[in-house]
Amino acid sequence: MICVVTGTNRGIGFALTKELLSRGHEVHATARNPEQASGLKGLKEKFGDKLQIYQLDIADHQSVKRFAEELTAERIDLLINNAGIMDKGNRFPNISMADVEEVVKVDALAHLDVTLALVDKLKHGINPKIVNITSILGSIELVKDFGTDAYGYRIGKAALNMISRLLAFDLMHYGISVYAVHPGWVRTRMGGEAAPILPEESARGIIDTVSKLTINDSGGYFDWQGRRLPW
Ligand SMILES: NC(=O)c1ccc[n+]([C@@H]2O[C@H](COP(=O)([O-])OP(=O)(O)OC[C@H]3O[C@@H](n4cnc5c(N)ncnc54)[C@H](OP(=O)(O)O)[C@@H]3O)[C@@H](O)[C@H]2O)c1
C-alpha cells in the first residue's frame, strides 16, 4: 500500500509509520518540524525510499496546499489523519474560546482540508481508505460515562466524526472508504504515563482493524480493536 500519515514525529503517528513500514508498505509521513524528528530520521536510515518525510502544519491551509503539491506518491491507498491536540482542563464555566477554536480547527477542520487536498490521489488508490483518528471522547452518547472535561477536544472529535460520516457518503461512489477510529487510551504525550496501551500495540490494532474493514463498513465509528462505538 501507498500510505500517507500526518503527525508522525511522535506518539501514535510515529508508531503507525513504523508498523506500516515494517509490513512492507510505502509511507509518506508528515511532521511540523521534520529536522527535529529524530525517530523519523532513524526510520529513514532503515527503510530508505520506502519512507518519504514532508513538512506539514495541518492547521495552515498554505502548508496543506504545498504538501499536496510536493507529495511524490502517484496514488494514495491509505490516508491516516492522525495529528491532534487536546485542551485538558478546559471545563465549564472556565472555557477559553480561543482554545476551543484552535482545537476544533486542528482536530476537525484541518483533517477535512488535508483530505480535500489529497482526494484526487485517493481516487486513484487501490481499495482506498481514509482513517480519521478520533476519540471515544467525541462520542455524544458516552458523555454520560466520560464527564465533561476538554470542551475543545470533545467538540473537535465529535465534529471529526461528522466529517467522517459526511465524507463516507460523498466518497462512496469513488470506492473510497472512510472510518473514524479511536486508538484506545495510549501512553503518549497526550495520553499520559497512566495510559495502559503502548503506541505500538495501538498502531498494530488500528492497522489490523482497518485492513479487515470493507467499503460496507464505511462511515463507521470503531475502536482500535474493531469494536463499533456509539455515536
Ligand atoms: N493518546 C491517547 O490516549 C489518545 C486517545 C484518543 C485519541 N487520540 C488521538 O490520537 C492522535 C495522536 O495522538 P497522540 O496520543 O499520539 O498524541 P501526541 O503524542 O501528542 O502527538 C500528536 C501529534 O500531532 C501533531 N500535531 C499537533 N498539531 C499539529 C498540527 N497543527 N499540524 C501537524 N501536526 C500536528 C504533533 O506534532 P508536534 O510534535 O509538532 O506537536 C504530534 O506529532 C490524536 O488525534 C489524538 O487525539 C489519542
The ligand as an SDF file (V2000), in Angstrom:
LIG
                    3D

 48 52  0  0  0  0  0  0  0  0999 V2000
   -3.1340    9.0710   23.3680 N   0  0  0  0  0  0  0  0  0  0  0  0
   -4.4000    8.7690   23.5740 C   0  0  0  0  0  0  0  0  0  0  0  0
   -4.7840    8.1930   24.6080 O   0  0  0  0  0  0  0  0  0  0  0  0
   -5.4390    9.1120   22.5330 C   0  0  0  0  0  0  0  0  0  0  0  0
   -6.7680    8.7250   22.7790 C   0  0  0  0  0  0  0  0  0  0  0  0
   -7.7300    9.0120   21.8250 C   0  0  0  0  0  0  0  0  0  0  0  0
   -7.3720    9.6440   20.6510 C   0  0  0  0  0  0  0  0  0  0  0  0
   -6.0700   10.0140   20.4380 N   0  0  0  0  0  0  0  0  0  0  0  0
   -5.7560   10.6910   19.1750 C   0  0  0  0  0  0  0  0  0  0  0  0
   -4.6510   10.0800   18.5550 O   0  0  0  0  0  0  0  0  0  0  0  0
   -3.9530   11.0380   17.7370 C   0  0  0  0  0  0  0  0  0  0  0  0
   -2.4730   11.0030   18.0690 C   0  0  0  0  0  0  0  0  0  0  0  0
   -2.3310   11.3740   19.4390 O   0  0  0  0  0  0  0  0  0  0  0  0
   -1.0610   11.0040   20.3250 P   0  0  0  0  0  0  0  0  0  0  0  0
   -1.5730   10.3900   21.5620 O   0  0  0  0  0  0  0  0  0  0  0  0
   -0.0480   10.3030   19.5150 O   0  0  0  0  0  0  0  0  0  0  0  0
   -0.5980   12.4940   20.6980 O   0  0  0  0  0  0  0  0  0  0  0  0
    0.8380   13.2120   20.7410 P   0  0  0  0  0  0  0  0  0  0  0  0
    1.8730   12.2840   21.2120 O   0  0  0  0  0  0  0  0  0  0  0  0
    0.5760   14.4680   21.4700 O   0  0  0  0  0  0  0  0  0  0  0  0
    1.1310   13.5150   19.2030 O   0  0  0  0  0  0  0  0  0  0  0  0
    0.3420   14.4270   18.4870 C   0  0  0  0  0  0  0  0  0  0  0  0
    0.9260   14.5850   17.1180 C   0  0  0  0  0  0  0  0  0  0  0  0
    0.1220   15.5400   16.3900 O   0  0  0  0  0  0  0  0  0  0  0  0
    0.9870   16.5140   15.8240 C   0  0  0  0  0  0  0  0  0  0  0  0
    0.3090   17.7920   15.6210 N   0  0  0  0  0  0  0  0  0  0  0  0
   -0.3230   18.5670   16.5220 C   0  0  0  0  0  0  0  0  0  0  0  0
   -0.7930   19.6790   15.9420 N   0  0  0  0  0  0  0  0  0  0  0  0
   -0.4440   19.6160   14.6290 C   0  0  0  0  0  0  0  0  0  0  0  0
   -0.6170   20.4610   13.5070 C   0  0  0  0  0  0  0  0  0  0  0  0
   -1.2360   21.6430   13.5870 N   0  0  0  0  0  0  0  0  0  0  0  0
   -0.1150   20.0790   12.3090 N   0  0  0  0  0  0  0  0  0  0  0  0
    0.5390   18.8940   12.1970 C   0  0  0  0  0  0  0  0  0  0  0  0
    0.7580   18.0590   13.2230 N   0  0  0  0  0  0  0  0  0  0  0  0
    0.2700   18.4150   14.4210 C   0  0  0  0  0  0  0  0  0  0  0  0
    2.1390   16.6220   16.8250 C   0  0  0  0  0  0  0  0  0  0  0  0
    3.2370   17.2610   16.2120 O   0  0  0  0  0  0  0  0  0  0  0  0
    4.2490   18.2200   17.0780 P   0  0  0  0  0  0  0  0  0  0  0  0
    5.2270   17.2870   17.7190 O   0  0  0  0  0  0  0  0  0  0  0  0
    4.8330   19.1040   16.0370 O   0  0  0  0  0  0  0  0  0  0  0  0
    3.4240   18.9490   18.0870 O   0  0  0  0  0  0  0  0  0  0  0  0
    2.3570   15.1480   17.1270 C   0  0  0  0  0  0  0  0  0  0  0  0
    3.0810   14.5250   16.0960 O   0  0  0  0  0  0  0  0  0  0  0  0
   -4.6160   12.3870   18.0210 C   0  0  0  0  0  0  0  0  0  0  0  0
   -5.5390   12.6890   17.0020 O   0  0  0  0  0  0  0  0  0  0  0  0
   -5.3430   12.1390   19.3420 C   0  0  0  0  0  0  0  0  0  0  0  0
   -6.4590   12.9740   19.5190 O   0  0  0  0  0  0  0  0  0  0  0  0
   -5.0990    9.7720   21.3520 C   0  0  0  0  0  0  0  0  0  0  0  0
  1  2  1  0
  2  3  2  0
  2  4  1  0
  4  5  1  0
  4 48  2  0
  5  6  2  0
  6  7  1  0
  7  8  2  0
  8  9  1  0
  8 48  1  0
  9 10  1  0
  9 46  1  0
 10 11  1  0
 11 12  1  0
 11 44  1  0
 12 13  1  0
 13 14  1  0
 14 15  2  0
 14 16  1  0
 14 17  1  0
 17 18  1  0
 18 19  2  0
 18 20  1  0
 18 21  1  0
 21 22  1  0
 22 23  1  0
 23 24  1  0
 23 42  1  0
 24 25  1  0
 25 26  1  0
 25 36  1  0
 26 27  1  0
 26 35  1  0
 27 28  2  0
 28 29  1  0
 29 30  1  0
 29 35  2  0
 30 31  1  0
 30 32  2  0
 32 33  1  0
 33 34  2  0
 34 35  1  0
 36 37  1  0
 36 42  1  0
 37 38  1  0
 38 39  2  0
 38 40  1  0
 38 41  1  0
 42 43  1  0
 44 45  1  0
 44 46  1  0
 46 47  1  0
M  CHG  2   8   1  16  -1
M  END
$$$$
